[in-house]
Amino acid sequence: MKRFTITGFLVLILSITTWTPAWGNNWTIDANHSTIQFRIKHIFSTVFGYFPDFDGTIRFDPEHLDQSKFDFTVQVKTINTAIAKRDTHLRSDDFFAADKYPVMTFTSSKITHKQGNTYEVAGTMTIKDTAKNMNIPFVFHGTAPSPVDKKQMVAGFDTAFSLDRLAFGVGDGKFFKMGVVGDVVDITISVEALRTP
């Protein structure tokens, strides 16, 4: 019995040791140097906007992708297109219904390496309680010591992808059929993340 207990303890220690490298690569999003931006067609012009209030969990180690993870939560009410009246309309039931659905989320399930510094994250995007599986490409720019704080490491990530807003219930299609607002939203996300070694 003692032999089994010691063996079990050693297995546990080895398991923890195996996980240490990836969990040691937990990154904190640097909100001051990270953005979630979008653009969408309005008749002939392109409307640009962003969501300034978001947070998330980043665990990334290119040597341990099976233990890596990206989770994001976006506060819908913070949508900003530089036009207050338009932002109010976007928060209304015509589009996001922000009072009823205050957050959008993305939860990753798998990360794979494609080539070079390009990767792909599979996960679930949830907007207005509509959840859809998505595969999103991203670029990992690597890591470096922070030039302004030598005690910190910095990692960089960029992604660009599109989604059909109507598939997530962001609008009922009325303005799309009128030719006023497009159905496809182009999204770009740029993240700097920090970690203390």
C-alpha positions as CSV (number, residue, x, y, z in Angstrom):
1,M,0.0,0.0,0.0
2,K,2.9,2.4,0.8
3,R,4.5,1.5,-2.5
4,F,1.2,2.5,-4.4
5,T,0.9,5.7,-2.4
6,I,4.5,6.8,-3.2
7,T,4.1,5.8,-6.9
8,G,0.9,7.8,-7.1
9,F,2.6,10.8,-5.5
10,L,5.4,10.7,-8.0
11,V,3.0,10.5,-10.9
12,L,1.2,13.6,-9.5
13,I,4.5,15.5,-9.2
14,L,5.5,14.5,-12.7
15,S,2.1,15.6,-14.0
16,I,2.4,19.0,-12.4
17,T,5.9,19.4,-13.7
18,T,4.7,18.6,-17.3
19,W,2.1,21.3,-17.0
20,T,4.3,23.9,-15.6
21,P,5.7,25.4,-18.8
22,A,2.3,26.3,-20.3
23,W,0.7,27.6,-17.1
24,G,3.9,29.6,-16.6
25,N,3.0,31.3,-19.8
26,N,-0.1,33.1,-18.6
27,W,-0.3,36.5,-20.2
28,T,-2.1,39.7,-19.0
29,I,-3.7,41.8,-21.8
30,D,-2.1,45.3,-21.9
31,A,-5.4,47.2,-22.4
32,N,-3.5,50.4,-23.3
33,H,-1.9,48.8,-26.3
34,S,-4.6,46.4,-27.5
35,T,-7.6,47.0,-29.7
36,I,-10.7,45.3,-31.1
37,Q,-11.8,47.2,-34.2
38,F,-14.4,46.6,-36.8
39,R,-15.7,47.9,-40.1
40,I,-18.9,47.5,-42.0
41,K,-20.4,49.0,-45.2
42,H,-23.0,51.8,-45.0
43,I,-24.4,52.3,-48.5
44,F,-21.2,53.3,-50.2
45,S,-19.0,54.3,-47.3
46,T,-17.3,52.2,-44.7
47,V,-18.0,52.8,-41.0
48,F,-15.2,52.1,-38.5
49,G,-15.6,51.4,-34.8
50,Y,-14.1,49.7,-31.8
51,F,-14.9,48.2,-28.4
52,P,-12.6,49.8,-25.8
53,D,-13.7,47.7,-22.9
54,F,-12.7,44.1,-23.1
55,D,-10.6,41.6,-21.2
56,G,-9.6,38.0,-21.4
57,T,-7.3,35.1,-20.6
58,I,-4.3,34.3,-22.6
59,R,-2.2,31.2,-22.0
60,F,0.1,30.7,-24.9
61,D,3.2,28.6,-25.4
62,P,4.0,27.6,-29.0
63,E,5.7,24.5,-27.6
64,H,2.6,23.4,-25.7
65,L,-0.4,24.4,-27.9
66,D,-2.5,21.7,-26.3
67,Q,-2.4,23.6,-23.0
68,S,-2.8,27.1,-24.6
69,K,-6.0,29.1,-24.5
70,F,-7.6,32.4,-25.6
71,D,-10.8,33.6,-23.9
72,F,-12.2,37.1,-24.5
73,T,-15.2,39.0,-23.1
74,V,-16.3,42.3,-24.7
75,Q,-18.6,44.8,-23.1
76,V,-21.1,45.6,-25.8
77,K,-22.2,49.0,-24.4
78,T,-18.8,50.4,-25.0
79,I,-19.2,50.3,-28.8
80,N,-17.7,53.5,-30.3
81,T,-18.0,54.7,-33.9
82,A,-17.3,58.3,-33.0
83,I,-21.0,59.2,-33.6
84,A,-23.0,59.2,-30.3
85,K,-26.4,58.9,-32.0
86,R,-25.3,56.0,-34.1
87,D,-23.7,54.2,-31.1
88,T,-27.0,54.6,-29.2
89,H,-28.8,53.0,-32.2
90,L,-26.3,50.1,-32.3
91,R,-26.9,49.4,-28.6
92,S,-30.7,49.3,-29.2
93,D,-32.9,46.3,-30.0
94,D,-32.4,47.0,-33.7
95,F,-28.9,45.7,-33.4
96,F,-27.1,44.5,-30.2
97,A,-29.8,44.9,-27.6
98,A,-27.0,45.7,-25.2
99,D,-29.2,46.0,-22.1
100,K,-30.3,42.4,-22.5
101,Y,-27.1,41.0,-23.9
102,P,-24.3,43.1,-22.3
103,V,-21.3,40.9,-23.4
104,M,-19.9,39.1,-26.4
105,T,-17.5,36.2,-25.7
106,F,-15.1,34.0,-27.5
107,T,-13.9,30.7,-25.8
108,S,-11.1,28.7,-27.5
109,S,-11.1,24.9,-27.7
110,K,-8.0,24.2,-29.8
111,I,-5.0,26.0,-31.2
112,T,-3.0,24.7,-34.1
113,H,0.1,25.8,-35.9
114,K,-0.2,26.5,-39.6
115,Q,3.1,27.7,-40.8
116,G,5.8,30.2,-39.8
117,N,4.3,32.5,-37.2
118,T,0.7,31.8,-38.3
119,Y,-1.7,29.8,-36.1
120,E,-5.4,29.1,-36.0
121,V,-7.6,29.1,-32.9
122,A,-10.9,27.1,-32.9
123,G,-13.6,28.1,-30.5
124,T,-17.1,29.4,-29.8
125,M,-18.2,32.9,-30.5
126,T,-21.3,34.0,-28.6
127,I,-23.2,37.1,-29.5
128,K,-26.7,37.8,-28.2
129,D,-26.8,34.3,-26.8
130,T,-26.2,32.8,-30.2
131,A,-23.1,30.5,-30.1
132,K,-21.3,29.5,-33.3
133,N,-18.0,27.6,-33.8
134,M,-15.3,29.5,-35.6
135,N,-11.8,29.0,-36.8
136,I,-9.8,32.2,-36.6
137,P,-6.3,32.7,-37.9
138,F,-3.8,34.7,-36.0
139,V,-0.2,35.8,-36.1
140,F,2.1,35.4,-33.1
141,H,4.8,38.0,-33.2
142,G,6.9,36.4,-30.5
143,T,8.1,37.7,-27.2
144,A,10.6,40.2,-26.1
145,P,11.7,42.0,-22.9
146,S,9.7,45.2,-22.5
147,P,11.8,48.3,-23.5
148,V,10.1,50.3,-20.7
149,D,10.2,47.7,-18.0
150,K,12.9,45.1,-18.1
151,K,11.1,43.1,-15.5
152,Q,8.3,42.3,-17.9
153,M,8.1,40.2,-21.1
154,V,5.8,41.3,-24.0
155,A,4.0,39.1,-26.5
156,G,2.2,40.2,-29.6
157,F,-0.8,38.8,-31.4
158,D,-2.8,40.0,-34.4
159,T,-5.9,38.6,-36.2
160,A,-8.3,39.6,-38.9
161,F,-11.5,37.8,-39.8
162,S,-15.1,38.4,-40.9
163,L,-18.5,37.3,-39.5
164,D,-22.1,37.5,-40.6
165,R,-23.8,39.8,-38.1
166,L,-27.3,38.5,-39.1
167,A,-26.3,35.0,-38.3
168,F,-25.8,36.2,-34.7
169,G,-29.1,38.1,-34.6
170,V,-27.4,41.5,-34.7
171,G,-30.2,43.1,-36.7
172,D,-33.2,41.4,-38.3
173,G,-32.1,42.1,-41.9
174,K,-34.3,45.2,-42.4
175,F,-31.5,47.7,-42.9
176,F,-29.5,45.1,-45.0
177,K,-32.5,44.7,-47.4
178,M,-32.8,48.4,-47.6
179,G,-29.2,48.6,-48.7
180,V,-28.2,50.8,-45.7
181,V,-26.0,48.5,-43.6
182,G,-24.0,45.5,-44.8
183,D,-24.3,42.0,-43.3
184,V,-20.6,41.2,-43.1
185,V,-18.4,42.7,-40.4
186,D,-14.7,42.8,-40.8
187,I,-12.8,42.5,-37.4
188,T,-9.2,43.2,-36.6
189,I,-7.7,42.5,-33.1
190,S,-4.3,43.5,-32.1
191,V,-3.0,42.5,-28.6
192,E,0.0,43.2,-26.6
193,A,0.2,41.0,-23.5
194,L,2.5,41.2,-20.5
195,R,4.1,38.6,-18.2
196,T,6.6,38.8,-15.4
197,P,9.2,36.0,-15.8
